[in-house]
Amino acid sequence: MKQSKNEEMIQDQNLNSTTEISVQSTDDIAALLEASTGLEKKKPSLSLTQKYFEFAKVGEKTRGIFFGLTTINVKDKESEDLREIKAVQWISDKQVYINGGANLVSQVEKLNLPKGTAIEVEFTEKSGNVKIYSISLLA
């Protein structure tokens, strides 16, 4: 593979694989090097490992900062095959939470919420197998 002026190749001899790192400018390299100093003094501020938030009872609420939509893999109940679905992400108490409820995802898509919006989500009712949610802005 031919390397361009702005790309570096790193060869991992133990795994016999190649990782490509794209660097846009020398300013990017300088900023990365500066950010990498003093890491031993820094403390974790947010867990990026997502936790699934399952609404168990009607009336249950959660508050957070909307973090966008993502996709997750779920097992199909009938075929047991994995399939990909959209899920809502939010941050609360230094943790990223997700929920893939179809009604919740649909509402968030229609609202076109910007990332960083403070919201409250409430599980309001269950209609058959579908959980219905209410989304409120926090001010």
GUFI-67860 format. One record per residue: residue number from 0; x, y, z of N, C-alpha, C, O in turn. Coordinates in steps of 0.05 Angstrom, whole numbers, plus 32768, in hexadecimal, padded with zeros to 4 digits. Last residue first. Layout:
% residues N
  resi  n_east  n_north  n_up  ca_east  ca_north  ca_up  c_east  c_north  c_up  o_east  o_north  o_up
   NUM       X        Y     Z        X         Y      Z       X        Y     Z       X        Y     Z
...
***
This chain:
% residues 139
  resi  n_east  n_north  n_up  ca_east  ca_north  ca_up  c_east  c_north  c_up  o_east  o_north  o_up
   138    7D39     81C4  8271     7D43      81E0   8270    7D4B     81EA  828C    7D53     8201  828F
   137    7D32     818C  8248     7D38      8196   8263    7D43     81B3  8260    7D55     81B8  8250
   136    7CFF     8171  8220     7D17      8181   8222    7D1A     818B  823E    7D06     8190  824C
   135    7CE7     812D  8220     7CE4      8149   8227    7CFF     8157  8228    7D14     814B  822F
   134    7CC6     80F8  8203     7CE0      8106   8204    7CDA     8123  820B    7CCA     8130  81FE
   133    7CA8     80BB  8212     7CA4      80D8   8211    7CC0     80E4  8214    7CCF     80DD  8226
   132    7C9B     807C  81F3     7CAB      808E   8203    7CA2     80AB  81FF    7C96     80B1  81EA
   131    7C83     803A  81F4     7C7F      8055   81EB    7C8D     8068  81FE    7C8C     8064  8216
   130    7C95     7FFA  81DD     7C97      800D   81F3    7C94     8029  81E7    7CA1     8030  81D3
   129    7C72     7FC5  81C1     7C7F      7FDE   81BC    7C7E     7FF0  81D5    7C69     7FF5  81E0
   128    7C55     7F97  81C4     7C72      7F95   81CA    7C81     7FAF  81C8    7C99     7FB0  81CB
   127    7C1D     7FB9  81DA     7C26      7F9F   81D0    7C43     7F9B  81D8    7C49     7F9B  81F0
   126    7C33     7FF1  81F1     7C1E      7FE9   81DF    7C27     7FCF  81D1    7C36     7FD0  81BE
   125    7C40     8011  822C     7C48      7FFA   821B    7C30     7FF2  820B    7C1A     7FEE  8216
   124    7C56     8054  823F     7C43      803E   823D    7C4E     8028  822B    7C62     802B  821E
   123    7C83     8074  824C     7C68      807D   8253    7C53     8066  8252    7C40     8066  8261
   122    7CC0     8080  8261     7CB2      8069   8257    7C95     806D  825F    7C8E     806B  8277
   121    7CE0     80BD  8252     7CCF      80AE   8264    7CC1     8098  8255    7CB7     809C  823F
   120    7D19     80E4  8252     7D0A      80CF   8244    7CFA     80C0  8258    7D04     80B8  826D
   119    7D2F     8125  824D     7D25      8111   825F    7D15     80FE  824E    7D04     8106  823D
   118    7D6C     8148  8237     7D51      813C   8233    7D4A     812A  824B    7D5A     8122  825B
   117    7D94     8178  821A     7D8C      816C   8234    7D70     8162  8231    7D5E     8171  822B
   116    7DBC     8170  81E1     7DA2      8178   81EC    7D9C     8169  8205    7D9E     8151  8207
   115    7DE8     815B  81C9     7DED      816E   81DF    7DD3     8179  81EB    7DD4     8189  81FE
   114    7DD4     815A  8185     7DE4      814F   819B    7DE8     8164  81B0    7DEB     817C  81AA
   113    7D90     816D  8176     7DAD      8171   8173    7DBC     8164  818B    7DB1     8163  81A1
   112    7D5B     8145  815D     7D69      8151   8174    7D86     8155  816F    7D94     8143  8165
   111    7D31     8139  813A     7D4B      8142   8130    7D5A     8151  8146    7D64     8167  8142
   110    7CFF     8123  8142     7D06      813C   8150    7D20     8149  8146    7D24     8161  8149
   109    7D03     80F4  8125     7CF0      8108   811C    7CF6     8123  8129    7CF3     8138  811C
   108    7D2A     80D8  8144     7D2F      80DE   8128    7D1D     80F5  811E    7D26     8107  8110
   107    7D0F     80D4  8174     7D28      80E3   8173    7D2E     80EB  8156    7D37     8101  8151
   106    7CE4     80B2  8165     7CDF      80CD   816F    7CF8     80DE  816D    7CF6     80F6  8164
   105    7D01     8083  8155     7CF0      8091   8142    7CEB     80AE  814B    7CED     80C1  813B
   104    7D18     8074  8186     7D29      807B   8170    7D19     808B  815C    7D23     80A0  8152
   103    7CE8     8069  81A4     7CFB      807D   81AD    7D0D     8087  8196    7D10     809F  8192
   102    7CD2     803E  8186     7CC3      8057   818A    7CD6     806E  8192    7CD3     8084  8188
   101    7CFB     8017  8189     7CF3      8022   816F    7CE4     803C  8172    7CE9     804F  8162
   100    7D30     8018  81B7     7D14      8017   81B4    7D0B     8025  819A    7D12     803C  8195
    99    7D66     8016  81C3     7D5F      8012   81A8    7D41     800F  81A4    7D38     8004  8190
    98    7D90     803E  81EA     7D77      802F   81E9    7D6E     802E  81CC    7D6D     8042  81BF
    97    7DCB     804C  8211     7DBD      8048   81F8    7DA3     803A  81FC    7D9F     802B  8210
    96    7DF7     8079  8234     7DE2      8065   8234    7DD6     8063  8218    7DD7     8076  8209
    95    7E35     8088  824F     7E25      8089   8237    7E11     8072  8238    7E19     805B  823B
    94    7E42     80AC  828B     7E3E      8092   827E    7E2D     8096  8265    7E1A     80A6  8265
    93    7E40     80D8  82AE     7E5A      80CF   82A3    7E59     80B4  8296    7E6D     80A5  8295
    92    7E08     80E0  82B6     7E1A      80D9   82CC    7E34     80CC  82C1    7E3C     80B7  82CB
    91    7DF7     80D2  8274     7DED      80D9   828F    7E01     80CF  82A4    7E0A     80B8  82A2
    90    7DEC     80DA  8230     7E00      80D9   8246    7DF3     80E2  825F    7DE5     80F6  8260
    89    7DCE     80B0  81FE     7DCF      80C7   820F    7DE3     80C4  8225    7DEB     80AD  822B
    88    7DB7     8096  81C0     7DCD      8098   81D4    7DC9     80B2  81E4    7DC2     80C7  81DA
    87    7D8B     8069  81A1     7D8F      8084   81AB    7DA6     8082  81C0    7DA7     8070  81D0
    86    7D97     803E  8169     7D93      8042   8186    7D99     805F  818D    7DAA     806B  8180
    85    7D84     8012  8133     7D8C      802C   813D    7D87     802D  815B    7D74     8020  8165
    84    7D9C     7FCF  8129     7D86      7FE2   812D    7D93     7FFD  8136    7DA9     7FFD  8140
    83    7DAD     7F93  8107     7DB6      7FAE   8110    7D9D     7FC0  8113    7D8C     7FC1  8101
    82    7DAA     7F50  811E     7DA2      7F65   810C    7DAA     7F80  8118    7DAC     7F82  8130
    81    7DBA     7F0C  8122     7DC0      7F27   812B    7DB6     7F3A  8115    7DB9     7F35  80FD
    80    7D87     7ED9  8128     7D9D      7EE6   8119    7DA1     7F02  8125    7D8F     7F0E  8130
    79    7D5B     7EC2  813E     7D73      7EC2   814F    7D8B     7ECD  8140    7DA2     7ECB  8149
    78    7D29     7EC4  8127     7D3E      7EB5   8119    7D58     7EB2  8129    7D69     7EA2  8122
    77    7D0B     7EDE  8152     7D02      7EC6   8143    7D18     7EB6  8137    7D1A     7E9E  813B
    76    7D29     7F07  8168     7D1C      7EF4   817A    7D13     7EDB  816C    7D12     7EC5  8177
    75    7D69     7F1B  8155     7D4D      7F18   814C    7D40     7F02  815D    7D4B     7EEC  815F
    74    7D95     7F3D  817E     7D8D      7F23   8174    7D70     7F23  816D    7D5F     7F29  817E
    73    7DB4     7F7A  8168     7DA2      7F6B   817A    7D9C     7F50  816D    7D9D     7F4D  8155
    72    7DE5     7FAC  8165     7DDD      7F91   815C    7DCB     7F84  8171    7DD2     7F84  8188
    71    7DDB     7FF2  8159     7DE2      7FDC   816B    7DD9     7FC2  815E    7DC7     7FC2  814D
    70    7DED     8034  8147     7DE1      801A   8140    7DEC     8005  8153    7E03     8007  815C
    69    7DD8     8075  815F     7DED      8061   8157    7DDE     8048  814E    7DC6     8048  814D
    68    7DCD     80BB  8168     7DC3      80A0   8161    7DDB     808E  815A    7DEF     8098  814F
    67    7DDD     80E8  819F     7DDA      80E0   8183    7DCD     80C4  8181    7DC4     80B8  8194
    66    7DDC     80F9  81D2     7DF6      80F4   81C7    7DF5     80EA  81AA    7E0A     80E5  819E
    65    7DBA     8121  8200     7DB8      8112   81E7    7DD3     8111  81DA    7DE0     8126  81D6
    64    7DC3     811A  8243     7DCB      812B   822D    7DCB     811A  8214    7DDA     8107  8212
    63    7D8C     8106  826E     7DA7      8106   8264    7DAB     811A  824E    7D99     812A  8247
    62    7D61     80DF  8297     7D6A      80F9   828C    7D86     80F6  8282    7D96     80E7  828D
    61    7D2A     80B2  8299     7D47      80B7   829B    7D4D     80D2  828E    7D3E     80DB  827C
    60    7CF4     808F  82B8     7CFF      80A6   82AA    7D1D     80A6  82AD    7D29     809A  82BF
    59    7CBA     8066  82BA     7CD7      8069   82BF    7CE2     807F  82AD    7CDA     8081  8296
    58    7C87     805F  82AA     7C8C      8075   82BC    7CA9     8079  82C2    7CB1     808E  82CD
    57    7C89     8019  82A6     7C7C      8031   829D    7C80     8047  82B2    7C7D     8041  82CA
    56    7CC9     7FFA  82B0     7CAE      7FFF   82B9    7CA3     8019  82AD    7CB2     802C  82A9
    55    7CFA     7FF5  8294     7CED      7FDD   829E    7CCF     7FE2  82A5    7CBE     7FD1  82A1
    54    7D24     8007  8262     7D0E      8011   8272    7CFD     7FFA  827A    7CF1     7FEC  8269
    53    7D67     7FFC  8260     7D4D      7FEE   825B    7D38     7FFB  826E    7D3B     7FF9  8286
    52    7D9E     8012  8243     7D8B      801B   8258    7D70     800F  8251    7D63     8017  823D
    51    7DDD     7FF8  8239     7DC2      7FF8   8230    7DAF     7FFF  8247    7DB1     7FF2  825D
    50    7E17     801F  8238     7E06      800D   8247    7DEA     800F  823D    7DDF     8025  8238
    49    7E55     8027  8216     7E38      802C   8217    7E2B     8016  8228    7E31     7FFF  8227
    48    7E8F     8043  8229     7E82      8029   8225    7E64     802D  822A    7E5C     8035  8240
    47    7EA4     8072  8237     7E9A      8071   821C    7E8E     8055  8216    7E83     8051  8200
    46    7E9E     8096  8271     7EA0      807A   8267    7E94     807A  824B    7E7C     8080  8248
    45    7EC1     80D0  8280     7EA9      80C5   8273    7EAE     80A9  8269    7EC2     80A4  825B
    44    7EF1     80DB  8298     7EDA      80ED   829D    7EC0     80E3  8292    7EAB     80EB  829B
    43    7F2B     80C3  82B9     7F15      80BE   82A6    7EFD     80D0  82AD    7EF6     80D3  82C4
    42    7F5E     80F4  82C4     7F4B      80E1   82CE    7F35     80DC  82BA    7F2E     80EE  82AA
    41    7FA6     80FF  82BB     7F8A      8104   82B4    7F78     80ED  82BF    7F81     80D7  82C2
    40    7FD9     80F1  82C3     7FCD      8103   82D7    7FAF     8107  82D2    7FA1     8112  82E3
    39    7FE8     80D3  8298     7FE7      80C5   82B2    7FDA     80D6  82C7    7FD1     80CC  82DC
    38    7FEB     80F7  826E     7FD3      80E7   8270    7FD1     80D9  828B    7FBB     80D3  8295
    37    8014     811A  8261     8007      811D   827B    7FEF     810C  827E    7FDE     8112  8290
    36    8009     811E  821B     801B      8121   8232    800B     8125  824B    7FF5     8131  824B
    35    7FE5     811C  81F2     7FED      8103   81FD    8000     8106  8215    8006     80F2  8222
    34    7FDE     814F  81DF     7FC8      8143   81EE    7FD1     8129  81FC    7FC5     8122  8210
    33    800E     8155  81C2     8009      8166   81DA    7FF4     8159  81EC    7FF7     8158  8204
    32    8005     8130  8199     801C      812D   81AB    8018     813C  81C5    801D     8133  81DB
    31    7FD8     8148  8181     7FD7      812D   818C    7FED     8128  81A0    7FE9     811D  81B6
    30    7FEF     8179  8170     7FD9      8179   8183    7FD6     815E  8190    7FD1     815D  81A8
    29    8016     8165  814B     801E      8175   8163    8008     8175  8178    800E     8173  8190
    28    7FF4     814D  8126     8008      813D   8134    8010     814C  814E    8012     8140  8163
    27    7FD8     817A  8113     7FCA      8164   811F    7FDD     8153  8130    7FD6     814B  8147
    26    8001     8197  80FC     7FF3      81A3   8113    7FE4     818D  8122    7FE3     818D  813B
    25    800E     8179  80D1     8021      8178   80E7    8015     8185  8100    801D     817E  8116
    24    7FCF     815A  80BC     7FE4      816F   80BB    7FF8     816B  80D2    7FF2     815B  80E4
    23    7FB3     8129  80BC     7FAC      813E   80A9    7FC2     8154  80A6    7FC6     815E  8090
    22    7FC2     80E7  80BC     7FC8      8100   80C9    7FC4     8116  80B5    7FCF     8116  809F
    21    7FAA     80A7  80C6     7FA9      80BE   80B4    7FAE     80D7  80C4    7F9F     80DD  80D7
    20    7FC5     8069  80CE     7FBE      8082   80DC    7FBF     8099  80C9    7FD4     809D  80BC
    19    7FB8     8026  80C8     7FBD      803E   80BA    7FB4     8056  80CA    7F9D     8056  80D3
    18    7FD6     7FEB  80DB     7FC3      7FFF   80E3    7FCB     8019  80D5    7FE2     8021  80D6
    17    7FDD     7FA8  80C9     7FE5      7FC3   80C4    7FCF     7FD6  80CC    7FB8     7FD2  80C6
    16    7FF5     7F6C  80E9     7FE0      7F7C   80DC    7FEA     7F98  80D9    7FFE     7FA0  80E5
    15    800E     7F46  8109     8012      7F45   80EC    7FFB     7F54  80DE    7FF0     7F4B  80CA
    14    8010     7F47  813E     7FF6      7F3F   8132    7FF7     7F3D  8114    7FE4     7F35  8107
    13    8046     7F55  8146     803A      7F3E   8155    8020     7F35  8148    801B     7F1D  8147
    12    8050     7F82  8126     805D      7F68   8120    8050     7F51  812E    8050     7F3B  8123
    11    802D     7FB1  810B     802C      7FA2   8124    8037     7F86  811E    8029     7F76  8113
    10    8040     7FEA  80EC     803F      7FCD   80E9    8041     7FC0  8104    8055     7FC4  8113
     9    8023     8024  80D6     802E      8017   80EE    802B     7FF9  80EA    8015     7FEF  80E7
     8    802C     8059  80AB     8024      803D   80AE    8032     8032  80C6    804A     8036  80CA
     7    8010     8099  80A1     8025      8089   80AC    801A     806C  80AF    8003     8068  80B5
     6    8002     80CE  8073     7FFB      80B5   8080    8013     80A6  808A    8029     80A7  807E
     5    800F     80FA  8054     8000      80FE   806D    7FF8     80E5  807C    7FE9     80E6  808F
     4    8027     80E7  8026     8036      80F8   8038    8029     80FB  8053    8037     80FE  8067
     3    8011     80A2  801F     8011      80BE   8018    8021     80CE  802C    8029     80C3  8040
     2    8029     8062  800F     8023      8076   8024    8024     8092  8018    8036     8098  8008
     1    800D     802B  7FEE     801D      8043   7FEC    8015     8057  8001    7FFD     805C  8005
     0    8011     7FE9  8000     8000      8000   8000    8012     8019  8000    8024     801A  8010
***
